[in-house]
Every structure is written in C-alpha cells, then in structure tokens.
C-alpha cells in the first residue's frame, strides 16, 4: 500500500504547483490567467519577503507604484530647451522607435540580521501578449532616481525606479523580481 501512495503523492504535489509561466527573456503565450487572479501575484502597494539563501538574509520588497510612460529627466530638460541633448552632457537615453519606457517605483529594506549581497538578480515586465521585457538603464526619471543595486547591510533601506522598454501597442501586466532564492510578482493592473 505504501508503494502506491508515494507515486500518487508525488503526482498530487506536482499538480498543485501549476504550470510555470515564461521566465526572464522568454516570449510566448505564457499563463493565460488574468494577473489579478493568478496565485502568488501581489498588487501595487503590497510587499514581498525574500529570505535569501544564507542564514540571516531577509529582504522586504514593496512595489509603491508605476508610471507609463516614464520620461528621462535629461530628455525632458533637453526637450524643454528645444535641444536634442543638453549642452555639455553625454547622450540622452530614450526608448527605441516604436517603444516607450515604463517605470516601477520600488522600496527595498534589509530586515534580516546580515548583509544581503545582491538584491536584484533579474527584473522584467510581462506584457499583455506574454512577452518579457528586461530592465534597461535609463538614468534619472522625472519621477525620481534609479533604484541603487548592490549589497544591503542589515537595516539598510533603498528606494528608486526600475525602467522597462515596451512597445507602444502593449500593456504591462506583471512585474517580476527574481533573486537567487525566489521570484516575486506584482500585477500592474489598477482594477
């Protein structure tokens, strides 16, 4: 009787986990459930806890909001002055033709007892067509500074913006944030 229960238990656990959606950089249809009803998907304003891979590592990550479109501050200053690029500064970053930037405002706090080495391993937005869009360097936005990366000491807090480039004809659906220990998702729908 025990031998019959083990395969049934393994199959039952596998069925409870559900299908995996596309990972970072993947394209395709992905999971067809609406983001707002998908299990394990937080909403704007919600926090996620990441326990890390080492003893004492514990991050608290909050999605505070997002802007669509996001505008680089240097691009906005140049446009206000009628310049393609502000005088004396390097090139102004802009989205590619046919694309726009979407910015997400994140707050990250190390609530653990030890340093957390790499807060962001991967970040991407999945759009309404199931396509993944990785974070891109954009510099300072009109809404604020980029999210600093790197090591967080115990008790340290950081906040800022991550920027993603999406085609004009797509809608952002979910933000994905992956560390070495877990993947966290937030729906970008306000309804």
C-alpha positions in Angstrom: 0.0 0.0 0.0 2.8 2.4 0.8 4.3 2.0 -2.7 1.0 3.0 -4.3 0.7 6.2 -2.1 4.2 7.5 -2.9 3.6 8.0 -6.7 0.1 9.4 -6.0 1.5 11.9 -3.5 4.3 13.0 -5.9 1.7 13.4 -8.7 -0.6 15.3 -6.4 2.1 17.7 -5.3 3.2 18.3 -8.9 -0.4 19.1 -9.9 -0.8 21.6 -7.1 2.2 23.6 -8.3 0.5 24.5 -11.6 2.2 25.5 -14.9 5.2 27.7 -14.9 4.9 30.9 -16.9 7.7 32.3 -19.2 10.9 33.2 -17.4 13.0 36.2 -18.0 13.7 36.8 -21.6 11.2 34.2 -22.7 8.5 35.0 -25.2 5.3 33.3 -26.0 1.8 33.0 -24.6 2.7 32.2 -21.0 0.0 31.7 -18.4 -3.5 32.8 -19.7 -5.0 33.6 -16.2 -5.6 37.3 -15.5 -2.7 38.6 -13.4 -5.1 39.9 -10.7 -6.4 36.4 -10.1 -3.2 34.4 -10.5 -2.0 32.8 -7.3 1.1 34.4 -5.7 0.7 37.7 -7.5 0.8 40.8 -5.3 -0.7 44.2 -6.1 0.7 47.7 -6.1 1.3 48.7 -2.5 2.0 45.1 -1.4 5.3 43.9 0.0 7.1 40.6 -0.6 9.5 38.9 1.7 12.7 37.3 0.3 14.5 35.1 2.8 17.7 34.8 0.8 19.9 31.7 0.5 22.1 32.3 3.6 21.2 32.4 7.3 20.0 35.8 8.4 19.2 37.2 4.9 15.8 38.7 4.7 14.6 41.5 2.3 11.3 43.2 2.3 10.4 44.5 -1.2 7.5 46.9 -1.9 6.1 48.0 -5.2 5.0 51.5 -4.5 3.6 52.4 -7.9 4.4 52.7 -11.6 4.3 55.3 -14.4 3.5 54.7 -18.0 5.2 56.3 -19.9 8.3 57.0 -17.9 10.4 60.0 -19.0 14.1 60.5 -18.5 14.8 63.8 -16.8 17.6 64.7 -19.2 15.3 64.1 -22.2 12.7 66.3 -20.5 15.2 69.1 -19.9 16.5 68.9 -23.4 13.0 69.0 -24.9 12.1 72.0 -22.7 15.2 73.8 -24.1 14.5 72.6 -27.6 17.7 70.6 -27.7 18.3 67.1 -28.8 20.8 66.7 -25.9 21.6 69.1 -23.1 24.8 71.1 -23.7 27.9 69.6 -22.1 26.3 66.3 -21.2 26.6 62.8 -22.7 23.9 61.3 -24.9 20.3 61.4 -23.7 18.8 57.9 -23.3 15.5 57.5 -25.0 13.3 54.5 -25.8 13.7 52.9 -29.2 11.4 54.0 -32.1 8.0 52.4 -31.6 8.6 51.8 -27.9 8.1 53.6 -24.6 9.5 53.3 -21.1 7.5 52.0 -18.1 8.9 52.8 -14.7 8.2 50.9 -11.4 8.9 52.5 -8.0 10.3 50.0 -5.5 11.4 50.2 -1.9 13.8 47.5 -0.6 14.7 47.1 3.1 17.1 44.6 4.6 15.1 43.4 7.7 17.5 40.5 8.3 20.4 40.2 10.6 23.1 40.0 8.0 24.1 41.8 4.7 22.1 40.8 1.7 24.6 40.5 -1.2 22.6 41.0 -4.4 19.1 42.4 -4.0 18.1 42.2 -7.7 19.3 39.3 -9.9 16.7 39.8 -12.5 13.7 42.1 -13.1 11.3 42.0 -16.0 7.8 43.0 -17.0 5.4 40.7 -18.8 3.1 42.4 -21.2 -0.5 41.6 -22.3 0.9 39.4 -25.1 3.1 37.3 -22.8 6.3 38.9 -23.8 9.0 39.6 -21.2 10.9 42.9 -21.1 14.0 43.3 -19.0 15.0 46.4 -17.0 17.0 48.9 -19.1 19.4 51.7 -18.0 17.5 55.0 -18.2 19.2 57.3 -15.7 17.1 59.6 -13.6 13.4 59.9 -14.4 11.1 62.9 -14.0 9.6 60.8 -11.2 12.9 60.1 -9.4 16.2 58.4 -9.2 17.1 54.8 -10.3 17.0 52.0 -7.7 20.6 51.5 -6.5 21.8 47.9 -6.7 24.4 46.0 -4.8 24.9 44.9 -1.2 22.5 46.0 1.5 23.7 46.0 5.1 21.4 44.9 7.9 18.7 47.5 8.4 19.6 49.4 5.2 16.7 50.8 3.1 16.8 51.8 -0.6 14.2 53.1 -3.0 14.0 54.1 -6.6 12.9 53.3 -10.1 13.5 50.4 -12.5 12.7 51.1 -16.1 11.5 48.7 -18.8 11.1 49.3 -22.6 7.8 48.1 -24.0 6.3 48.5 -27.5 3.7 51.3 -27.8 1.0 48.8 -28.6 1.4 46.6 -25.5 0.2 46.9 -21.9 2.3 46.0 -18.9 0.6 43.2 -16.9 3.0 41.9 -14.2 6.4 42.9 -12.7 8.7 40.0 -11.9 11.6 40.4 -9.5 13.9 37.4 -9.0 16.7 36.9 -6.6 18.9 33.8 -6.0 16.2 32.4 -3.7 12.8 33.3 -5.1 10.7 35.0 -7.8 8.2 37.7 -6.7 5.3 39.0 -8.9 3.1 42.0 -8.8 0.2 42.9 -11.0 0.4 46.3 -12.6 -3.4 46.5 -13.1 -5.2 49.1 -11.1 -8.6 47.4 -11.3 
